[in-house]
Amino acid sequence: MQALFIGQTYIDITFLTDELPTGDEKTIARDYAVSFGGNAVTAGFACASLGSRPDIMCSLADDWLARMFLDMAAKYGISIHGRKVRESSLSFIMPKDGKRAIVRCRDDDYLHPWQPLNLDGCRALHLDGHMPDAALHYARACRAGGILTSLDGGAVRPGTEDLLELIDVAVVSARFCEQLGFGIADTLDYLRSKGCRIGAVTIGDEGMHWYEGDGTNQHMPALDVPRERIIDTNGAGDIFHGAYIHHFLAHPEAGWEAHFRFARGASANAIQHLGNEASMPTEARVAEAIAQWPEKSSTVTV
């Protein structure tokens, strides 16, 4: 195990349609995809797709959807440490005009405690804030062992405040800022106050604001993928996280600007495909996206 990812598992059903039926109506989707889902789970798959060897601790039921998920993980050589729930969780995702509507059916009522794992050889931990008891335990263990800790702050969840004090790399969303009632600059200050040595706020097609150590806040624009090439933005952020973890593992001598630029290329590739499975990055796909698309011009400041 080079890295451990902890989070909630979903099976994602993504479909393209111009409208959703209401009442006693039917409609036909133009295309669909079925794939693994979940923030840290998708990040773990992306990390594996790029060539690293992650393990994933996640919710896992005993049903046919879970068996399909395990087949998906086996394809990528990922070891799954399942925490028992009664039924698998589902996401129904409708991308449209660069945005996505999502309906989630989630079971996070864990029937058993999390498993103790051997962290020998582990160099990175990535969390999405789900399964907070396990997340806090492993964040403490990794901090004590000098293992990099990373958080996908897609939302402020129970235990997030305590967890942040054990996080080295915190990459949070605009929604995270809104929940705190902070602007971008105040959120970065908040992450600094928690001891996060790398902090970032992602803002979709406007890129990312971030800092490293005691350095000043910086803006990294998104790559300028033409609107007509954008099919499905869902999961692009999760792939961003998995890609920077992989780049950290593969190129530990590189700085965080290089890790994030690589991850930005992985996200630019992802949004051109339908569903997480088709969006998985490879080194070649990331290099192609970086070479093909320039940075967006931007005057955004915080």
C-alpha positions as CSV (number, residue, x, y, z in Angstrom):
1,M,0.0,0.0,0.0
2,Q,1.5,3.3,-1.1
3,A,-1.6,5.4,-0.1
4,L,-4.8,4.9,1.8
5,F,-8.1,6.5,0.7
6,I,-11.0,6.6,3.1
7,G,-14.6,7.6,2.2
8,Q,-18.1,6.7,1.1
9,T,-18.7,4.3,-1.9
10,Y,-21.3,5.0,-4.5
11,I,-22.3,3.4,-7.8
12,D,-22.8,6.4,-10.2
13,I,-25.4,6.3,-12.9
14,T,-24.7,9.2,-15.2
15,F,-27.0,10.0,-18.1
16,L,-27.4,12.7,-20.8
17,T,-30.9,14.0,-21.4
18,D,-32.4,17.4,-22.3
19,E,-35.1,17.2,-19.6
20,L,-36.3,15.1,-16.8
21,P,-39.9,13.7,-17.0
22,T,-42.4,14.6,-14.4
23,G,-45.7,13.1,-13.5
24,D,-46.7,10.2,-15.8
25,E,-44.1,10.9,-18.5
26,K,-41.1,9.1,-20.0
27,T,-38.0,10.3,-21.8
28,I,-35.1,8.7,-23.6
29,A,-31.5,9.5,-22.6
30,R,-29.0,10.1,-25.3
31,D,-26.2,8.2,-23.5
32,Y,-25.4,6.8,-20.0
33,A,-22.5,5.4,-18.0
34,V,-22.3,3.2,-14.9
35,S,-19.2,3.5,-12.7
36,F,-17.7,3.7,-9.2
37,G,-18.3,6.9,-7.3
38,G,-17.7,8.7,-4.1
39,N,-15.1,11.5,-3.4
40,A,-12.2,9.6,-1.9
41,V,-13.1,6.4,-3.7
42,T,-12.9,8.1,-7.2
43,A,-9.7,9.8,-6.1
44,G,-8.3,6.4,-5.2
45,F,-9.3,4.9,-8.6
46,A,-7.6,7.8,-10.3
47,C,-4.5,7.4,-8.3
48,A,-4.4,3.7,-9.3
49,S,-5.2,4.5,-13.0
50,L,-2.0,6.6,-13.0
51,G,0.1,3.7,-11.8
52,S,0.2,4.1,-8.0
53,R,-0.9,1.3,-5.5
54,P,-3.6,2.6,-3.2
55,D,-5.9,0.8,-0.8
56,I,-9.4,2.1,-0.2
57,M,-11.4,1.8,3.1
58,C,-15.1,2.5,2.3
59,S,-18.7,1.5,2.9
60,L,-19.5,-1.9,1.5
61,A,-22.8,-3.8,1.4
62,D,-23.5,-7.4,0.6
63,D,-25.5,-7.0,-2.6
64,W,-25.0,-7.2,-6.3
65,L,-24.0,-3.5,-6.6
66,A,-21.2,-4.1,-4.1
67,R,-20.0,-7.1,-6.0
68,M,-19.9,-5.0,-9.2
69,F,-17.9,-2.4,-7.3
70,L,-15.4,-5.1,-6.1
71,D,-15.0,-6.2,-9.7
72,M,-14.3,-2.6,-10.7
73,A,-11.6,-2.3,-7.9
74,A,-10.0,-5.6,-9.0
75,K,-9.6,-4.3,-12.5
76,Y,-7.4,-1.5,-11.1
77,G,-5.6,-3.7,-8.6
78,I,-7.1,-1.9,-5.6
79,S,-7.4,-3.6,-2.3
80,I,-10.8,-2.8,-0.7
81,H,-11.3,-2.7,3.1
82,G,-15.0,-2.6,3.3
83,R,-17.0,-1.4,6.3
84,K,-20.3,-3.1,6.4
85,V,-23.6,-1.3,5.6
86,R,-27.0,-2.7,4.7
87,E,-27.2,-1.5,1.2
88,S,-25.1,0.0,-1.5
89,S,-25.3,3.8,-2.1
90,L,-26.3,5.2,-5.5
91,S,-25.9,8.5,-7.3
92,F,-28.0,9.5,-10.2
93,I,-26.2,12.3,-12.1
94,M,-27.5,14.5,-15.0
95,P,-24.7,16.7,-16.5
96,K,-25.9,19.7,-18.4
97,D,-24.3,22.9,-19.6
98,G,-21.1,22.5,-17.6
99,K,-23.1,21.7,-14.4
100,R,-24.6,18.6,-12.9
101,A,-27.8,17.7,-11.0
102,I,-27.4,14.8,-8.5
103,V,-29.8,12.6,-6.6
104,R,-28.0,10.5,-4.0
105,C,-29.3,7.4,-2.1
106,R,-26.8,6.9,0.8
107,D,-26.4,4.3,3.5
108,D,-23.7,5.4,6.0
109,D,-25.1,3.5,8.9
110,Y,-22.0,1.4,9.6
111,L,-22.8,-1.9,11.2
112,H,-19.3,-2.6,12.5
113,P,-16.2,-0.6,13.6
114,W,-13.5,0.3,11.0
115,Q,-10.7,-2.1,10.5
116,P,-7.1,-1.6,11.9
117,L,-4.7,-1.6,9.0
118,N,-0.9,-2.0,8.8
119,L,0.5,1.3,7.4
120,D,4.0,0.0,6.6
121,G,5.0,1.5,3.3
122,C,2.1,3.9,3.2
123,R,3.2,7.4,2.2
124,A,-0.1,9.3,1.8
125,L,-3.6,9.3,3.4
126,H,-6.5,11.0,1.6
127,L,-9.9,11.6,3.2
128,D,-13.2,13.1,2.1
129,G,-14.6,13.6,5.6
130,H,-17.0,10.7,5.5
131,M,-16.5,7.9,8.0
132,P,-15.2,10.5,10.5
133,D,-14.2,8.1,13.2
134,A,-11.9,6.1,10.9
135,A,-10.7,9.4,9.3
136,L,-9.6,10.9,12.6
137,H,-7.9,7.7,13.8
138,Y,-5.8,7.3,10.6
139,A,-5.1,11.0,10.4
140,R,-3.6,10.8,13.9
141,A,-1.7,7.6,13.0
142,C,-0.3,9.1,9.8
143,R,0.7,12.4,11.4
144,A,2.6,10.4,14.1
145,G,4.3,8.3,11.4
146,G,5.3,11.2,9.2
147,I,2.8,10.2,6.4
148,L,1.3,12.9,4.3
149,T,-2.3,13.7,5.1
150,S,-4.7,15.1,2.5
151,L,-8.4,16.3,2.8
152,D,-11.0,16.8,0.1
153,G,-13.1,19.5,1.8
154,G,-16.1,19.3,-0.4
155,A,-18.3,20.2,2.5
156,V,-18.0,21.0,6.2
157,R,-18.9,17.7,7.8
158,P,-19.1,16.5,11.4
159,G,-15.5,16.3,12.8
160,T,-14.0,18.5,10.0
161,E,-12.7,21.1,12.5
162,D,-10.8,18.5,14.5
163,L,-9.6,16.7,11.4
164,L,-8.1,19.8,9.9
165,E,-5.6,20.0,12.7
166,L,-4.1,16.8,11.4
167,I,-4.1,17.6,7.7
168,D,-1.0,18.6,5.7
169,V,-2.8,19.3,2.4
170,A,-6.4,20.7,2.5
171,V,-8.1,21.4,-0.8
172,V,-11.6,22.7,-0.2
173,S,-14.6,23.8,-2.3
174,A,-16.5,27.0,-2.7
175,R,-19.3,25.3,-0.8
176,F,-16.9,24.7,2.1
177,C,-16.3,28.5,2.2
178,E,-20.0,29.3,2.0
179,Q,-20.7,26.9,5.0
180,L,-18.1,28.7,7.0
181,G,-19.4,32.1,6.0
182,F,-16.0,33.0,4.6
183,G,-14.6,34.4,1.4
184,I,-11.7,32.7,-0.3
185,A,-8.9,34.7,1.4
186,D,-10.5,34.1,4.8
187,T,-10.8,30.4,4.2
188,L,-7.2,30.2,3.3
189,D,-6.4,32.0,6.5
190,Y,-8.6,29.6,8.4
191,L,-6.7,26.6,6.9
192,R,-3.4,28.2,7.9
193,S,-4.7,28.7,11.4
194,K,-5.4,25.0,11.6
195,G,-1.8,24.1,10.6
196,C,-2.4,23.0,7.1
197,R,0.9,23.6,5.3
198,I,-0.8,23.5,1.9
199,G,-4.2,25.0,1.5
200,A,-6.4,25.6,-1.5
201,V,-9.9,26.6,-2.6
202,T,-11.1,25.2,-5.9
203,I,-13.6,27.3,-7.8
204,G,-14.5,25.2,-10.9
205,D,-13.7,26.8,-14.2
206,E,-12.0,29.7,-12.5
207,G,-9.3,27.5,-11.2
208,M,-7.8,27.4,-7.7
209,H,-6.5,29.8,-5.1
210,W,-3.8,28.3,-2.9
211,Y,-0.8,28.8,-0.7
212,E,2.3,26.7,0.4
213,G,3.8,27.2,3.8
214,D,4.3,30.9,4.7
215,G,4.1,31.9,1.0
216,T,1.6,34.4,-0.4
217,N,-1.8,33.3,-1.8
218,Q,-1.6,32.3,-5.5
219,H,-4.1,31.8,-8.2
220,M,-3.8,28.8,-10.6
221,P,-6.2,29.3,-13.5
222,A,-8.1,26.4,-15.0
223,L,-7.1,25.0,-18.4
224,D,-9.3,26.5,-21.2
225,V,-11.1,23.5,-22.4
226,P,-13.7,24.6,-25.1
227,R,-17.3,24.5,-23.9
228,E,-18.3,22.2,-26.7
229,R,-15.7,19.6,-25.5
230,I,-17.1,19.6,-21.9
231,I,-19.4,16.6,-21.4
232,D,-19.4,15.8,-17.7
233,T,-17.8,17.8,-14.8
234,N,-18.9,15.4,-12.1
235,G,-15.9,13.6,-10.5
236,A,-13.3,16.0,-12.0
237,G,-12.5,17.4,-8.6
238,D,-12.1,13.9,-7.1
239,I,-9.8,13.0,-10.0
240,F,-7.8,16.2,-9.2
241,H,-7.2,14.9,-5.7
242,G,-6.2,11.4,-6.8
243,A,-3.8,12.8,-9.4
244,Y,-1.9,15.1,-7.0
245,I,-1.5,12.2,-4.6
246,H,-0.1,10.1,-7.4
247,H,2.2,12.9,-8.5
248,F,3.4,13.3,-5.0
249,L,4.2,9.6,-4.7
250,A,5.8,9.4,-8.1
251,H,7.8,12.7,-7.9
252,P,8.4,13.5,-4.3
253,E,11.1,15.9,-5.2
254,A,8.7,18.1,-7.1
255,G,6.9,21.0,-5.4
256,W,3.2,21.4,-4.9
257,E,2.8,23.7,-7.8
258,A,4.0,20.9,-10.0
259,H,1.7,18.4,-8.3
260,F,-1.3,20.7,-8.7
261,R,-0.5,21.5,-12.4
262,F,-0.4,17.8,-13.1
263,A,-3.7,17.3,-11.3
264,R,-5.2,20.2,-13.2
265,G,-4.4,18.3,-16.5
266,A,-6.1,15.2,-15.1
267,S,-9.3,17.2,-14.4
268,A,-9.2,18.8,-17.9
269,N,-9.1,15.4,-19.4
270,A,-11.9,14.1,-17.1
271,I,-14.5,16.7,-18.1
272,Q,-14.4,15.6,-21.7
273,H,-15.8,12.1,-20.9
274,L,-19.1,10.7,-19.5
275,G,-18.8,9.0,-16.2
276,N,-15.9,8.3,-13.9
277,E,-14.7,5.1,-15.6
278,A,-14.2,6.9,-19.0
279,S,-12.7,9.9,-17.2
280,M,-9.8,8.0,-15.6
281,P,-6.5,9.6,-16.2
282,T,-3.3,8.1,-17.6
283,E,0.1,9.8,-17.9
284,A,-0.5,10.2,-21.7
285,R,-4.0,11.7,-21.3
286,V,-2.8,14.2,-18.7
287,A,0.2,15.2,-20.9
288,E,-2.1,15.6,-23.9
289,A,-4.5,17.9,-21.9
290,I,-1.7,20.0,-20.6
291,A,-0.2,20.4,-24.1
292,Q,-3.5,21.0,-25.8
293,W,-5.3,23.6,-23.6
294,P,-3.8,26.9,-22.5
295,E,-4.6,28.5,-19.2
296,K,-7.8,30.6,-19.0
297,S,-7.1,34.3,-18.9
298,S,-8.2,35.6,-15.6
299,T,-8.0,38.7,-13.4
300,V,-9.5,37.0,-10.4
301,T,-8.1,38.2,-7.0
302,V,-8.9,37.5,-3.4
